[in-house]
Amino acid sequence: MADILIKNVHIIDPGNNTDNVGDIFIKNGVFADPETAEGNVEIINGAGLKAAPGLVDLHVHLRDPGQTDKEDIISGCKAAAAGGVTSLLAMPNTEPTVDSPETVRYILDKAQQADAHVYVVGSVTKGLNGHEPTDIEALYEAGISALSDDGRPVLDTSLMVAAMQKAAALGMPVTAHCEDPYLAGGKVNEGTVSMQLGVKGMPRAAEDAGTARELALAAAYGLPVHICHVSTATSANMIRDAKKAGVAVTAETAPHYLMLTEDELLKKDADYRMNPPLRTEQDRLAMIEALRDGTIDAIATDHAPHTPREKADFVNAPNGSIGMETSFAAAYTVLVKGGVMSESELIQKMSCNPAGILGIEAGTMYIGAPADLFLYKEEEWIVDPEKLHGKSKNTPFKGRTLAAKVKLTICGGKVVFKDE
Ligand code: DOR
């Protein structure tokens, strides 16, 4: 692996309070002082480009083991690299579920060859069945970095409390898919669009009831919780109030909730169907405000690959859309071009904050840190699903013009993506 010197690049590194043009030197896979660059060094001309710490995506479905026709660890990490993501948290709803040390080890072993750092979530219950607890200590010994029954809530509330207690003792986050299973189960957001389409709706109250439960647990037991893919104004308001009251809650939303609304569903295209569903314009604006004011800490993708065959049937297709290759570009378009926040603030929400929530050494480019970064440029491009690098093409941003493009990604000192 050659040493790399990136010259004359605009460095945006909020963790180091840096927002200026300079050089970046990478030696033996870590950031080093550019003054010390000498000998056989690969030079990259950074003029006209911005450099930021590699993105940390807290919500990714890699589908491996078990559903590798949709994605696998290698292809998913190629998609990550193309989006500037250098660390990702892989959700446990694989086949089998990540409920045994063997499956944790399988993922971590395979990820050694991948183009991003993969962190593994262990499930709280066996097979995500909601009532039989996993051996959390054994999963931790095998290398998990977080706990979740993502894809669904932990049905048995007492097991959620036990998971929060154990996770806190072990120094890991618990990430919560908030949904009341008795209210949930529709196809699109419940409201005018579900009525127009004549399909069962997913009420906002299903998500809000789930959010309320997790906040109540965090408050009552004084334990941290991380709320996944917030999509409703009410959930954002509850999280804001909980934070004000000192509850140890962190939260994420996804780029599709920032850019799109339920109106997309009138196209009857299942690539726009995910759980939680695209909501109303009022909810979309509430997500933007919650990110701006710090109620929501992070942007994560919920990258959820499904094959074109599965997505062909609007009503019966599984929920989920891919997102890692477009997340920075879409968020930049809405938040930076839209005048909501600065590039530095956006990078904080996509790199520093998620790194802090996961407790990993990422999200900043200080000397000695692992050399994870990406170069980007403000440049318009149209999302063509066929040009994306993952196995599945179910992007809700297809055909959209986005305002920033990832040009090059370096993970652990190695160039893992170049925009040709
Ligand atoms: O839309 C979704 N897809 N939401 C989830 O919670 C799970 C995910 C998946 O695994 O496909």
Boltz pocket constraint, residues with backbone or C-beta under 6 A from the ligand:
constraints:
  - pocket:
      binder: B
      contacts: [[A, 61], [A, 93], [A, 150], [A, 151], [A, 152], [A, 177], [A, 273], [A, 274], [A, 275], [A, 276], [A, 302], [A, 304], [A, 305], [A, 318], [A, 319], [A, 320], [A, 321]]
      max_distance: 6.0
